[in-house]
Amino acid sequence: MRLDAINIHKRYDRKPVFQGISLSLTVSESLAVTGSNGSGKSTLMKILAGLSAPTLGSVTMTLFDKSLEKTERFRYIGFVAPYLQFYEELTGLENIVFSLRAKNVTPEMSRLNQLFEHFALHAAKEKPVKMYSSGMAQRLRFIQALAAQPKFLFLDEPTVTLDQNGIAQLWSILDELRSNVVLIIASNDARDVGQCQRTLSIEDYKNS
């Protein structure tokens, strides 16, 4: 299992965001993406996850010695970011089941219950998401990302809305999973960055 990015460039309206980013990660390896606010961390995360296209360059994901087509990648990625929204009229559980079915994954209720328990949302899983606090919604994003047992996990500012208990819940479950995933975290929080083996600073890939 591996993720390879080759010579990634991104421009908006001809204005360069970053250029020349190349990286390679295999299973159990982790990377922290750092940079000032607005530097392009989230943009790079979306490109690496296949949710956005680079202006130049390519990203490949390999699983079981097979390069995944773009239409296949969605099944194997987990993506967490504070800007990802839920259907607020649906319950927390309904949102998770909906996302799994969108990936053509059959929901395993025992696993979902374990995740809701781990992130202290079991009592709220049948409540509409519109009743969730920002911290609860962020914990639900982790459940959504992990429910399909992803092989590539992307966490964009994962702890920004979490209290200390939520942060501890996240890192404890990642300690169990990290040997089986490729992990990329975008953050400037030293605690988040410290979870990763390597660091890539967006600032190193700006125009001089």
Secondary structure, 3 states (H helix, E strand, C coil): CEEEEEEEEEEECCEEEEEEEEEEEECCCEEEEECCCCCCHHHHHHHHHCCCCCCEEEEEEEECCEECCHHHHHHHEEEECCCCCCCCCCEHHHHHHHHHHHCCCCCCHHHHHHHHHHCCCHHHCCCEHHHCCHHHHHHHHHHHHHCCCCCEEEEECCCCCCCHHHHHHHHHHHHHHHHHCEEEEECCCHHHHCCCCEEEEHHHHCCC
